[in-house]
Amino acid sequence: MNRKSRKKTEIMGLLVQGRREIACGDVRVMFLDEYHLLWGDISGYGWSRRSQRVDVEIKSTRER
């Protein structure tokens, strides 16, 4: 099994272990992926609840 498959299996195990807490809202599951901001990436789209605006503060907006 390669590294990516092992990591996926590990994450799935954690989600299965915490499924009750996740289902009742005691635990929230968030996904974070690596990214690099480039010039012009200051505004974009993301996911949130309907009719709820989410603002993400960006501390450094220098041109790359």
N, C-alpha and C positions, 0 to 999 in steps of 0.2 A: 504494500500500500504506500503510495507516495505521500509527501508532506501535505499537499492540498487535501487529499482524501482523509488523512488522519485528522486534520484541523476541522474539516466539515463534520466528521463523526463525533469529535469532541464537542463541538457546538450543538449538534443535534442532541447529544446526551444531556447537556446542561438544560436545553429547552424542555426535554421530556421530564427531567427531574423537577423543574420548576413550573410545570404546566398548571398546577392548581393555583399557585400564587399569581401566575400570569393571567389566568382566566378570571380570577376575582379582582384583579386590578391592584393587588399589593405590590407586584413587580412589573416594571415596564421594560420591554426589550427594545433596545435601540441598536442600529447598525451604523458603524462608522467605517468609511472607506478612505484610503489615502487619496489625496488630491493636491494639486498645486494651483494656486490662484494665479491667473495671468491677467494682464491688462484687459479690461472690458468684462471681467467675470464678477464684477461687483454686484450686479443684479442678475437674478436667475430664478429658477423655480425649485421647489422642494415639496415634501409631503407634510401635511398636518391635517388636523380635523377640519371638516367643512366649516366654512364661515369663520375660521379662526386664523388670524394672521400671525405668523411667526417671524420675528426679526432676529437676524444673526449678526452680531457685531463683528466687524473686521477691523483689527487694530492697525494693520499696515497695508496701505493701498498703493505702495510705490510701484512704479512701472518695472516689469521684469525684463 
